[in-house]
Amino acid sequence: MNALAALRKACGDQAVREATERDAIDGVRPSYVAAPASTDETADVLRAAAEHGLSVVVRGAGTRIDWGNPPRGADLVVSTQRMSGLLEHAAGDLVVRVQPGLRLADLRDALAPARQRLAIDETVPGATLGGTVATGTAGPIRMLYGSVRDLLIGVTVVRADGTVARSGGKVVKNVAGYDLGKLYTGSYGTLGVITEAIFRLHPLPEARALVTTRFADERAAAPVLAEVIGSRLVPTAVEVDRPAADAPLTVAVLLEGVRPGVVARAEAASRMLGADAEVSRDLPDWWARYPFAGDATGLKLTVPIAVVPDLLRAVREAAARTGLAVAVRGSAGVGALYAGVSPESAPATVARFVATLRDFVARYGGSVVVLRAPTEVKSEVDVWGPVAGLDLMRRLKDQFDPEHRLAPGRFVGGI
Amino acid sequence: MDGDGDGSRASAVAAIATRMRELIGDEYVLTDRIQLRTYECDGLAHFRVTPALVVLPDTTEQIAECVRACVEAGVPYVARGSGTGLSGGALPRADGVLIVTSRMRDVLEIDVPNQRAVVEPGVTNLQVSKAAAPYGYYYAPDPSSQQVCSIGGNVAENSGGAHCLKYGFTTNHVTGLEVVTAEGDVLELGGKAIDPPGYDLLGAFIGSEGTLGIATRVTVRLLRSPEAVKTLLAGFPSTDEAGAAVSAIIAAGVVPAAIEMMDALAIEAAEAAVHCGYPEGAGAVLVVELDGPEPEVAATFEAVERYCRENHAFEIRIAGDDDERALFWKGRKSAFAAVGRISPDYIVQDGVIPRTALPDVLRAIADLSTRSGVRVANVFHAGDGNLHPLVLFDDEVPGEAQRAEEVSGAILDLCISHGGSITGEHGVGADKAKFMPRMFSDADLDTMQLVRCAFDPGNLCNPGKVFPTPRLCGEVPGRHRGVHPLQEAGVAEVF
């Protein structure tokens, strides 16, 4: 049996097709696309792929398929689009069990009538739960709720050889066995295919207020950021936004809770932010969105929280030195910023910019990761940067995927 | 395990002792039988093994050296903090080395602007909060043993506590670790910044029960102390009404800092031990605590009180100050030990169920108790479905211990059949490894052990814990082993 026939046997004729130009992953053209409808079918697909030595890249909505390094090989795309169900919503237990192809927005709508939510922002429109776990993305509200790793309580994964393995479960409090959900989160599809995920939920707050103001630069904002973040107001998010690296800086504080509480806390936050602070119920267009789109280069920068103002300065200075157009936005409250570099920039200049910022964050144990970039830029920079524990990571990869067929090369150190 | 025979293992341990004496000093390397026996068990005292050697290092490098010595000689080793664990996770090996971190108890840094503390593994949980308190901060995970349990142990067990309902567990609060890997390398995982690139080794390490290495320095997130804390104690006719009140609170979208429940037998024990003065005649009590910004707590607290009354609470007390709050908690926090007042022996069980299954499971536990004649006192973190049934018995009466074990095991089966877990916070350790196959398939356990094989291919780091059968970490079959690491790293190309 050839590979195509084996894949069709695994999940049905209709669910497998030959790949086209549009299936290319970061310039790598796959041969086949298979869309299994269940964990069992996924296991059969992966067994067929193993028999035929096919490299495999998992795709949800494809919104972040070009993140990381281009894969060394991608013979088969496993699409999760036919696994998009909400399997179980245990409202009384604040738990939801989903398939990977379910979109965050659809889950949000399904949970809303129960006044609950999965506290993970949709940072890319159309993103699926599977892709969100695989890339470990989180937006502003992670300040209060943590990120994917903190909310994922159970996971089913199909390994490279087709073995189906679960870890965690349906209860939030659970220390039985290793917490493999942590390893799969942010592993970019290099350890297995997630076919089911269980998350803890939170009640939807009754009220919210966004307190916003603008500062001339990061120096002016620094003491206010420190005061708000060090306050007892328990903000859900403290965000900064700067459309250009030397533009005025918007600071926005999100407060959520019961109505009288939110009103009082918004007043207190307004006093901290200064006379020009505005209070609104509405979130701005830029909220929870990356400051990059299309073919721009997108960076993620992390530092300890008190270093955020200095990081903003470092970005401004590096942009000025290299002449790049850079937008910055992100979560000052957790120490994670994102930067978007104009797609017209010369790759070597972008590389220099990244190197400068890596030198800066290295002093504080932070990191600069190139989330996405034009192919020419990726060939000029190490997208992941220095990684601690790489040897152990390689050993993990060798254990989970000894033939290195899952998204080969996409992850850190060429894993 | 003793492939080379007991004799050669013993001489290997003796050689390690000599090496450690040179490195750490005689007084911190214990080989005397009586001294060794001090370390024969952790908080789960019916598992006892006297270690061949105990070392008390004071630095990361000493721990690394000790681990390397063990790995070179093929000698198993176990790390231990304060020894308060309740699953035998720090149970020593008779043919191995016990590495005790209790001398490493410095709070290295309270970094207020970055909201982090950096501490040595032997620092107690409470010590972190005490060190942060002058700045208005605290460390959120608060296991009942927080006065004595060590942060290193908390990391190994992913410890929770009463307040983890709202704030999460150790894994949600540790942002960085320095570890000595299972093979003796010193490695930094994370730090004060979040999201280090690569696999989340930190997340895999925390809660691995000391089987992947030894944490030698811990960076934790500090939280701002809440502006307001309000605690109520409510007496109910039975656990049914108390359970219904919990459901109503959660359904209303309230996330209390803690909701704790005790049943009549547990209350009786607590009264006998600490005279906590809980409402007389109560079939169940709830302790509900809210914390956060003042106006938020005030509004929500009213609702909580209402839900308790609507569900037939016959008495509600509200703590007026910290002393009264402490009194409410005293009964709850002393419950395990208090059971000693009403029963000569008891087993502390730790299982989890989906919270909504609480009434069903409590009825089933009552049935089990009636049928077997074994008394069960119930204490639980009601908000997250974490049960701590206390199974009472008298070891002097032939057959009672056996029956108690059976009831205790049957309770775990109840948890599993309701989609829960065999442990919410005490860990699997030596105690529950045999229950793991009831909760996980062979493939599940095998997959977890792939992690073990990556970290500890020699299976020397706390062996025999968590998994009922070790996996052999040999070469993994496969047509090829992927590309050369240098090629992967982009250092070399193969043409």
Contacts between the chains, C-beta under 8 A, distances in Angstrom:
chain1	res1	chain2	res2	distance
A	53	B	479	6.7
A	72	B	483	7.3
A	90	B	354	6.2
A	90	B	356	7.0
A	91	B	251	7.9
A	92	B	247	6.4
A	92	B	250	7.0
A	92	B	251	6.6
A	92	B	354	7.9
A	92	B	355	6.8
A	92	B	356	4.0
A	93	B	354	4.4
A	93	B	355	5.4
A	93	B	356	5.4
A	93	B	385	7.5
A	94	B	250	7.1
A	95	B	354	7.1
A	115	B	253	5.8
A	116	B	253	8.0
A	136	B	195	7.3
A	136	B	200	7.9
A	146	B	168	6.9
A	146	B	172	5.7
A	147	B	194	7.9
A	147	B	195	7.6
A	149	B	200	6.1
A	149	B	203	5.7
A	150	B	168	6.5
A	150	B	171	7.8
A	150	B	172	5.1
A	157	B	447	7.7
A	159	B	447	6.7
A	163	B	443	5.1
A	163	B	446	7.5
A	163	B	447	6.8
A	164	B	443	6.1
A	165	B	441	7.8
A	165	B	443	5.2
A	165	B	444	5.1
A	165	B	446	7.5
A	165	B	447	3.6
A	165	B	448	8.0
A	166	B	440	6.9
A	166	B	441	7.3
A	166	B	444	5.0
A	167	B	440	7.8
A	167	B	444	6.5
A	167	B	447	7.3
A	167	B	448	6.5
A	169	B	419	7.0
A	169	B	420	7.3
A	169	B	421	5.6
A	169	B	439	7.6
A	170	B	354	6.2
A	170	B	419	4.8
A	170	B	420	7.5
A	171	B	352	4.5
A	171	B	353	7.0
A	171	B	354	6.0
A	171	B	384	7.4
A	171	B	385	5.9
A	171	B	419	7.3
A	171	B	420	5.1
A	171	B	421	5.4
A	171	B	424	7.5
A	172	B	384	5.4
A	173	B	160	6.2
A	173	B	164	6.8
A	173	B	169	7.6
A	173	B	352	5.3
A	173	B	381	7.2
A	173	B	384	4.5
A	173	B	385	7.0
A	173	B	386	4.8
A	173	B	421	7.5
A	173	B	424	4.1
A	173	B	425	6.6
A	174	B	352	5.8
A	174	B	420	7.9
A	174	B	421	4.0
A	174	B	423	7.4
A	174	B	424	6.2
A	175	B	157	6.7
A	175	B	158	5.1
A	175	B	160	8.0
A	175	B	169	7.9
A	175	B	207	5.5
A	175	B	421	7.7
A	175	B	423	5.3
A	175	B	424	6.6
A	175	B	425	6.0
A	175	B	426	7.7
A	175	B	427	5.6
A	175	B	428	7.5
A	176	B	421	4.9
A	176	B	422	5.1
A	176	B	423	5.1
A	176	B	428	5.9
A	176	B	432	7.6
A	176	B	436	6.9
A	176	B	439	5.8
A	176	B	440	7.6
A	177	B	428	7.0
A	177	B	436	6.6
A	177	B	439	7.7
A	177	B	440	6.1
A	177	B	444	7.4
A	177	B	445	7.3
A	177	B	448	5.3
A	177	B	466	6.8
A	178	B	204	6.4
A	178	B	207	7.4
A	178	B	208	5.9
A	178	B	448	4.3
A	178	B	451	5.4
A	178	B	452	7.8
A	178	B	466	7.8
A	179	B	158	7.4
A	179	B	171	6.9
A	179	B	203	6.2
A	179	B	204	6.8
A	179	B	206	7.6
A	179	B	207	5.5
A	180	B	204	7.6
A	180	B	447	6.8
A	180	B	448	6.4
A	180	B	451	7.2
A	181	B	203	8.0
A	182	B	171	7.4
A	182	B	200	4.5
A	182	B	202	7.8
A	182	B	203	2.7
A	182	B	204	5.6
A	183	B	199	5.6
A	183	B	200	6.0
A	183	B	203	6.9
A	183	B	204	5.2
A	183	B	451	7.0
A	185	B	200	6.1
A	185	B	203	7.4
A	186	B	195	7.8
A	186	B	199	7.5
A	186	B	200	6.2
A	187	B	199	5.9
A	191	B	199	7.8
A	202	B	255	7.0
A	203	B	253	3.2
A	203	B	254	7.5
A	203	B	255	6.6
A	204	B	253	7.0
A	205	B	253	7.8
A	206	B	253	7.2
A	226	B	113	6.6
A	229	B	115	7.7
A	230	B	112	7.5
A	230	B	113	7.7
A	230	B	115	7.7
A	230	B	224	6.7
A	231	B	224	7.0
A	232	B	136	7.9
A	232	B	224	5.3
A	232	B	225	7.4
A	232	B	226	6.7
A	232	B	227	4.2
A	232	B	293	6.2
A	233	B	293	6.0
A	234	B	224	7.7
A	234	B	226	7.9
A	234	B	292	5.7
A	234	B	293	5.8
A	234	B	296	7.7
A	257	B	292	7.8
A	257	B	293	7.6
A	257	B	296	4.8
A	258	B	296	6.0
A	258	B	299	4.5
A	258	B	300	6.0
A	259	B	299	7.8
A	260	B	295	5.5
A	260	B	298	7.9
A	260	B	299	5.2
A	261	B	293	6.1
A	261	B	295	4.3
A	261	B	296	3.4
A	261	B	297	8.0
A	261	B	298	7.9
A	261	B	299	5.7
A	261	B	300	7.9
A	262	B	296	8.0
A	263	B	295	7.8
A	264	B	293	7.5
A	264	B	294	7.7
A	264	B	295	4.1
A	265	B	293	5.5
A	265	B	295	7.0
A	265	B	296	7.3
A	300	B	195	7.5
A	302	B	193	4.5
A	302	B	194	5.7
A	302	B	195	5.3
A	302	B	196	7.8
A	303	B	193	5.3
A	304	B	111	7.7
A	304	B	114	4.1
A	304	B	116	7.1
A	304	B	191	7.8
A	304	B	192	3.9
A	304	B	193	5.3
A	305	B	113	7.5
A	305	B	114	5.6
A	305	B	115	6.4
A	306	B	113	3.5
A	306	B	114	4.8
A	307	B	114	7.6
A	334	B	194	5.9
A	335	B	193	5.7
A	335	B	194	6.1
A	336	B	194	6.2
A	336	B	195	6.3
A	361	B	193	7.7
A	364	B	192	7.2
A	364	B	193	6.5
A	365	B	176	7.7
A	365	B	191	3.6
A	365	B	192	5.9
A	365	B	193	5.3
A	366	B	193	4.3
A	367	B	193	6.9
A	367	B	195	7.1
A	367	B	196	5.9
A	367	B	197	5.3
A	369	B	197	5.2
A	382	B	490	7.4
A	384	B	197	5.0
A	384	B	198	7.4
A	385	B	197	6.4
A	387	B	196	7.6
A	387	B	197	5.3
A	387	B	198	4.5
A	388	B	187	6.9
A	388	B	188	5.3
A	388	B	189	6.7
A	388	B	196	6.5
A	388	B	198	7.5
A	389	B	187	5.6
A	389	B	188	7.9
A	389	B	189	6.1
A	389	B	198	6.4
A	389	B	199	7.9
A	389	B	201	5.1
A	390	B	198	6.9
A	392	B	181	7.1
A	392	B	187	7.2
A	392	B	201	6.1
A	392	B	454	6.4
A	392	B	455	6.7
A	393	B	198	5.3
A	393	B	199	4.9
A	393	B	201	7.1
A	394	B	485	6.6
A	394	B	488	7.9
A	395	B	454	4.0
A	395	B	455	7.7
A	396	B	199	6.0
A	396	B	450	7.5
A	396	B	451	6.7
A	396	B	454	4.4
A	397	B	482	8.0
A	398	B	454	7.3
A	398	B	476	6.9
A	398	B	481	7.3
A	398	B	482	7.4
A	399	B	450	3.9
A	399	B	451	7.3
A	399	B	453	5.4
A	399	B	454	4.9
A	399	B	476	6.5
A	400	B	447	7.9
A	400	B	450	5.8
A	402	B	476	4.1
A	402	B	477	7.5
A	402	B	478	4.1
A	402	B	481	6.5
A	402	B	482	7.4
A	403	B	478	4.7
A	403	B	479	6.2
A	403	B	480	6.1
A	403	B	481	7.6
A	403	B	482	6.4
A	404	B	481	7.7
A	404	B	482	3.1
A	404	B	483	6.6
A	408	B	482	7.2
A	408	B	483	7.7
A	409	B	488	6.9
A	411	B	198	7.6
A	412	B	197	5.6
A	412	B	198	4.4
A	412	B	199	7.8
A	413	B	198	7.8
A	413	B	488	6.3
A	413	B	489	5.6
A	414	B	483	7.6
A	414	B	485	7.9
A	414	B	487	7.3
A	414	B	488	3.0
A	414	B	489	5.4
A	414	B	490	6.2
A	415	B	488	6.9
